[in-house]
């Protein structure tokens, strides 16, 4: 792994855990045949992924999760369902 590419990628994604996940997923895509978005002399897929991140060509976003209902809303919903059937 090229330390210069890693330092550049850390500027874009400072959280080490998130950076490792994003880089690993992109390296896997490259290993499975995806085309690199940047020219790089390195043959290592992880180096290419880190360079793509460092150049700002690759980013991430968290998926939106459905908010769980509060206990009061769930109870109100079950009471309404019970009265409609009666």
MODELLER restraints for C-alpha pairs under 7 A, 6 or more apart:
rsr = mdl.restraints
at = mdl.atoms
rsr.add(forms.Gaussian(group=physical.xy_distance, feature=features.Distance(at['CA:1:A'], at['CA:46:A']), mean=6.99, stdev=0.5))
rsr.add(forms.Gaussian(group=physical.xy_distance, feature=features.Distance(at['CA:1:A'], at['CA:47:A']), mean=5.88, stdev=0.5))
rsr.add(forms.Gaussian(group=physical.xy_distance, feature=features.Distance(at['CA:2:A'], at['CA:47:A']), mean=6.24, stdev=0.5))
rsr.add(forms.Gaussian(group=physical.xy_distance, feature=features.Distance(at['CA:5:A'], at['CA:47:A']), mean=6.68, stdev=0.5))
rsr.add(forms.Gaussian(group=physical.xy_distance, feature=features.Distance(at['CA:5:A'], at['CA:50:A']), mean=5.65, stdev=0.5))
rsr.add(forms.Gaussian(group=physical.xy_distance, feature=features.Distance(at['CA:5:A'], at['CA:51:A']), mean=5.31, stdev=0.5))
rsr.add(forms.Gaussian(group=physical.xy_distance, feature=features.Distance(at['CA:5:A'], at['CA:54:A']), mean=6.77, stdev=0.5))
rsr.add(forms.Gaussian(group=physical.xy_distance, feature=features.Distance(at['CA:6:A'], at['CA:50:A']), mean=6.01, stdev=0.5))
rsr.add(forms.Gaussian(group=physical.xy_distance, feature=features.Distance(at['CA:8:A'], at['CA:54:A']), mean=4.70, stdev=0.5))
rsr.add(forms.Gaussian(group=physical.xy_distance, feature=features.Distance(at['CA:9:A'], at['CA:50:A']), mean=5.66, stdev=0.5))
rsr.add(forms.Gaussian(group=physical.xy_distance, feature=features.Distance(at['CA:9:A'], at['CA:51:A']), mean=6.70, stdev=0.5))
rsr.add(forms.Gaussian(group=physical.xy_distance, feature=features.Distance(at['CA:9:A'], at['CA:53:A']), mean=5.29, stdev=0.5))
rsr.add(forms.Gaussian(group=physical.xy_distance, feature=features.Distance(at['CA:9:A'], at['CA:54:A']), mean=3.86, stdev=0.5))
rsr.add(forms.Gaussian(group=physical.xy_distance, feature=features.Distance(at['CA:12:A'], at['CA:53:A']), mean=6.91, stdev=0.5))
rsr.add(forms.Gaussian(group=physical.xy_distance, feature=features.Distance(at['CA:12:A'], at['CA:54:A']), mean=6.08, stdev=0.5))
rsr.add(forms.Gaussian(group=physical.xy_distance, feature=features.Distance(at['CA:12:A'], at['CA:56:A']), mean=7.00, stdev=0.5))
rsr.add(forms.Gaussian(group=physical.xy_distance, feature=features.Distance(at['CA:13:A'], at['CA:19:A']), mean=5.78, stdev=0.5))
rsr.add(forms.Gaussian(group=physical.xy_distance, feature=features.Distance(at['CA:23:A'], at['CA:46:A']), mean=6.48, stdev=0.5))
rsr.add(forms.Gaussian(group=physical.xy_distance, feature=features.Distance(at['CA:23:A'], at['CA:49:A']), mean=5.46, stdev=0.5))
rsr.add(forms.Gaussian(group=physical.xy_distance, feature=features.Distance(at['CA:23:A'], at['CA:50:A']), mean=6.03, stdev=0.5))
rsr.add(forms.Gaussian(group=physical.xy_distance, feature=features.Distance(at['CA:24:A'], at['CA:46:A']), mean=6.84, stdev=0.5))
rsr.add(forms.Gaussian(group=physical.xy_distance, feature=features.Distance(at['CA:26:A'], at['CA:49:A']), mean=5.73, stdev=0.5))
rsr.add(forms.Gaussian(group=physical.xy_distance, feature=features.Distance(at['CA:27:A'], at['CA:45:A']), mean=4.88, stdev=0.5))
rsr.add(forms.Gaussian(group=physical.xy_distance, feature=features.Distance(at['CA:27:A'], at['CA:46:A']), mean=5.00, stdev=0.5))
rsr.add(forms.Gaussian(group=physical.xy_distance, feature=features.Distance(at['CA:27:A'], at['CA:49:A']), mean=5.61, stdev=0.5))
rsr.add(forms.Gaussian(group=physical.xy_distance, feature=features.Distance(at['CA:30:A'], at['CA:36:A']), mean=6.82, stdev=0.5))
rsr.add(forms.Gaussian(group=physical.xy_distance, feature=features.Distance(at['CA:30:A'], at['CA:45:A']), mean=6.12, stdev=0.5))
rsr.add(forms.Gaussian(group=physical.xy_distance, feature=features.Distance(at['CA:31:A'], at['CA:45:A']), mean=6.54, stdev=0.5))
rsr.add(forms.Gaussian(group=physical.xy_distance, feature=features.Distance(at['CA:37:A'], at['CA:52:A']), mean=6.79, stdev=0.5))
rsr.add(forms.Gaussian(group=physical.xy_distance, feature=features.Distance(at['CA:38:A'], at['CA:52:A']), mean=6.47, stdev=0.5))
rsr.add(forms.Gaussian(group=physical.xy_distance, feature=features.Distance(at['CA:40:A'], at['CA:48:A']), mean=6.37, stdev=0.5))
rsr.add(forms.Gaussian(group=physical.xy_distance, feature=features.Distance(at['CA:42:A'], at['CA:48:A']), mean=6.73, stdev=0.5))
rsr.add(forms.Gaussian(group=physical.xy_distance, feature=features.Distance(at['CA:52:A'], at['CA:58:A']), mean=5.85, stdev=0.5))
rsr.add(forms.Gaussian(group=physical.xy_distance, feature=features.Distance(at['CA:53:A'], at['CA:59:A']), mean=6.66, stdev=0.5))
